[in-house]
Amino acid sequence: MSRLLYWAKLAGINVLIFVALILTVEVVVRLALPEIKPTDCDFSLLQDRRFGKAYGFKPNARGYSFDALVVTDHRGFRIDPSQPPRSEEKTILVIGDSLSQGVGVSAAESFPERLNRCFKTFQVINASVLGYDIPEYPEVLAKVLPEVRPEGIVVGICLNDLQIAGKDKFMAALRRGEITMEEYRLHYANPLYRVIRYLNDRYVDFNKYGNRYLRSYVAAKYLFMDTSKIRFFTDAAIYSKPETYHRACEGFRQLGHLAKQHNAWLEIIIFPYEYQLRSDGQELRQPQEVLLKAARAAGVSALDLTSPLRQHLVSQGLSFRRLFLYGDGMHFSPEGHAIIAKLIYKELTSRHLAY
């Protein structure tokens, strides 16, 4: 009995030491790297079926997304609470997912609000919400356009907007046994990472909780794994499938029809992933090529920001990482949003769509 008690005490002491070590590392990382953002969202901000079948932000709400304050107006659109409301008759409506919402940055730092400050005779409204994809955009626009009546619509497209099933649906199907390891091989080329992802998705989503609560976990991934590269190849895999092109065509046609129906111009903005701006990733443009081809087939205008962003980095001698949040291969930093706003402003004014 005494021997059992000895081993129990030893185990308890080791567990306490391990927990103390983790907490110490966590505190050090939080103090040394305050730029690391948690990837959680205050879901009290969201309302189901806010716009038709699509969810959206609640009107007059306040909450946090990726540690950045989100404040909405009476229509459920993100606003900069430090700025007084504008009353210009002409408006531009921005719709997109987390990239256009501006997760991890304040409303003032996001590209829609920066555009709002650039234009003197146009008001820019941000109807973007994290998690939106191609099916949500027509749903939201069908409800919003009659009320807002914008002169133009800017749709921000992320490369994962054409995923057939979102992460939650994918994981639910996985737990029901409907997803096989063969399908994992198509998404994750690295065998070790494939096994880790399978265990994470099938049993315990430690990646979700690590990203949400442990800054040290995010820092460790950044140091020891090229998560940006993995994310790009995972999301880009669908662009080799013919159905992805057809889904893009159909989505863009619906957007074009809605814009024409409400006498508004439409501009599709295609955002690159961080990996595509690196010297070894800049030639990997298949997703953008598919999206641009689909836009042409649908008869809508599209702007790919990959080359302009890459040219800016080269001309300024900047690191590609400066345009993105820490350890994040998809979401833009305040500097990234500033450059994007300038590029979109240049595109719209050069074509005399807004001024």
N, C-alpha and C positions, 0 to 999 in steps of 0.2 A: 504493500500500500504506500509506504514511504517513497519507494522508487517511482511509482506512478505519479505521486504528488510532485516529486522532483522534476519529472519530465513535463508535467503540466505547467509548473512554474517557469521552467526554461522556455517552453513554447510561448507562454504569455509574455515573458520578458522580451523575446525576439519579435513578437508581434508589436509590442509597444515601441520598440526601437525602430522597426520598419515604418510604423505609422508616423513616428516623430521625424524620421528622415524624410518621408514624403511631404509632410507638412512644412518642414524646413526648406526643402527644395522649392515647394510651391510658393512660399513667402518670398524667397530670394528671386524667383522668376517674376513674380508680380511686381516687385519693386524695381527690378532691372529692366524688364520689358513691358512697360505699361501699354504699349501699342498692341499687344495680343488681345484680340476680342473674343468673348464667348460667343458661340454660334446659336444661342437660344433666342426665342421670340416670346414676348408676352402675348399669349394666345387670347387673352381677354380683349385684345385689340380687334380680333377678327369676328366676323359675323357670317354665319352660313347663309347661302342664297341671298346675299346682299344685292347681287346684280343677276337676275335670272337664276340659273343653276350655279353660277359662280359665287364664291365667297368674296369678301372684301373687308376693308377696314370699317369699323363702326364710326358713325358721325360723332364729331366733338369728343374724340377719345384721346387718351394719353397713355403711353406705355413705352417699353424699350424693345428694340430689335437689334441684336448684335451689339448690345451695350450703348446704342445710340437712341436718343429720345425721338419718339414718333408722336407727332401731334396732328390730328385731322380736323378738317373744317366740317361744316354742317352737311356736306355731301359725302364725307368719308375719304377725302383726298388729303395726302400729306402736305403740310404747309410749314413754313418757317414762322414759328410763333413770335420771333423778334421783329418781324416786318409787318407793317400795317397792310390790310387788304388792298389790292389794286382793283380798279374799276374800269379798265380798258374794255371796250366793246369787242375787240378782236382777241381771240384766244387761240393758243396752240395746246392741244391735249397730248400729253406723254403717257403712254401705257407700256408696261413691261413687267418683268419679274423683280427679283431682289436687286439685280444690277441697276435697274432704273429707279427703283425705290430708294436706293442708296443705303443699303444696310451697312452698319459699322461707321457711318459718317453722319454728321448733323445734316438737317434739311438744307441749311445754308451752304453746305459744302457739296451737296449732290448736284449733278449736272442739270437736272430740270430747273432747280432754283437758280443756279448760275445763269442759265439761259433766260430765266425770268428777269434777272437784273440787267442782262445785255440788251434785251429788246425794250424800246421806249414806247412803242405803240401796240405791242402785243403782250397779253398776259399768258404765262405758261402754267398749265395746271398738271399736277402729277397724280395720275390715277393708278400708278404701279403698286403692286403688292407682291411680296415674296411668295414664290411657289407658283405663280401664274405660268402658263405655257400656251401654246398655239390654240387649244380648244377654248381657253378662258377669254382670250382677247375679243373674239366676236360677241361672246355672251355679254361682256362688260360694255363694249361699245354700243350694242343694240339698246341698252338701257340708258347709257350716259349721253350719247350724241344728241338726242332730242332736247335734253335739258341744257347741255353746255353749248351746243351749236358752234363748234370751233371752225376757224378758217382752215386749220390743218391738223393732221394727226401724225405724231412721231411714235413708231412702235420699236422698242428696243428688243432685239432678239439675242438670247443667249443660246449657246450650242446645245444645251440640254432641254430646250423648249420643245423638241420633237421626240422626246422619249415616249415610247408607246405607253409605258406604265411608270408612274412616279415611284419614288423610293418606298413609300408606305404600301402601295399596292404590290410592288415587287416583293417586299419582305413578307407581306401577308400570303402571297402565292407561294413563296419559298417555304413558309411554315406549314402550308397545306400539302407540301410535297410536289408542287406543280412546276418547280424550277429544278433543273438538274445541274450536275457539275459540268456537263458538256456546255451548257449555256454560260456558266461561269468562265469557262475557258475562252469563250468568245469575247468576254468583257475584260478579263484580267490575264494578261500574258505571263506575268511573273508567278511561278508556281507557289512560292512561299506566301506572297501577298494574296493569292487566290484562296489558299486555305484559311488564312487569317480572316479575310472578308467573309468566307462561308461561315466560319464559326461565329463571327460577329453578327451576321445577318440572320443566321439560323437559330441561335441560342440566346446570347446576351449582347445587346447593342452597346458594347463598351466604348465604341468610337463616338457614339452620340453623347454619352455621359462624360467622356473624357473631354470632348470639344466644348461641352457646356460648362463644366465645373472646374477643370484642371488646366490652368495655363501652362503648367509644366509638361502636360501631355502634348499640347499643341507645339511647344518648343522642341520637345523630343522628336516629334514627327518631322518637324522642319529640319532638324539637324541630321537625322539618320535615314529619312526616307524622302524621296523626291515625289511628294504627294501631288504637286502641280502637274508633273509629267504623267503620273498614273491617272489623275482625274481627266486630263485631256484625252488620253487614249481610250479610257473607259467611255466617255461621252461621245467621242468621235466615231466609235465602232458602228453606230447605227447608220452612219452616212454612206456605208458601202451597200446598204440594202435599198432596192428600188422603191419599196413602200415609203421610205423616208422622204424621198423626192416628191412622191405623189401626195403625201400628207402636207408637205410644205406648200405645194401648188394649191391645194384645196384651201388651206388656211389663208394664204395670201389672196386668193380670189375672193374669199369671204370678206376679208378686210378691205380690199379694193372696192367691192360692191357696196359695203356700208359707207365708205368714204364718199363714193360717187353719189349715193342716195341722199347724202346730207350735204352735198356741194362743198366738200372739203378735200384738200390735197392730202396725199399720204406718202410718208417717207419711212422706209424700213431701215433701221440702223443695226448692223451686225457687229457684235462685240467679239473680240478674240479672247482666247485664254492666255494666261501668262506664258505658258510653255511655247506658244506660237510666236512670241516676241523675242525668244532667245535665238542665238545664232544657229543652234542645231535644230530649232523647231520651226523656223520661219517659212520653210518650204511645205509644211504640212497644212495645206490650204483646202483639202477636199471638202470639209464641212462648209466653208464659205462658198466654194465653187458650186456646191449643190444648192445652197440657199439663193445665190445670185441667179443661177439658172432657173430656179423655181419662180423667183420674182419676175424675171423676164417673161416666162411662160404665162404668168398671171397678169402681166401688163401693169406691174407696179414698180415704183422707183425704189432702189435699195443702195445703201452705202455701206461698204465693208471698211471698218476702221483699222484693220490689221496693218496694212502698209503705212497709212498716215501716222499711226502710233509708233510703229517701228522707226520710221524716218525721223520722228521727233526725238526719240531716244538716241539715235545715232548722231543727229546734228548737235544735240546738247551734251553728248557724252555721258548719258545717264544710265543707271542700271535699270533693267526691266522690272526689278522687284519694287522700285519706287512707285510704280503705278498701281500696285495692288496692296491689299491689307496683308499684314504679317502672316506668312505661312498659308496664304489663300491664293489659289491659282485662278480664281474667277472674279472675285469682287474687288472693285477698285478703291484705291485710297483717295483722300482729298485731292492729291496732285493728279491722280488719274482722272477724276471727275472734272477737274479744271481743264485739262487738255481736251477731253471729250466734248465739253461744252463749247470750247473754241472751234473745234472741228465741225460740230453740228451747226453752230452759228455761221461759220464760213460757208457751209454747203447751202443753207437755207437762204442766206442773203445773196449769194452769188447767182442763185437761180430766181431771185426776186420773189420768193415765197413768203418771206417775212422781213421786217426791217425795224 
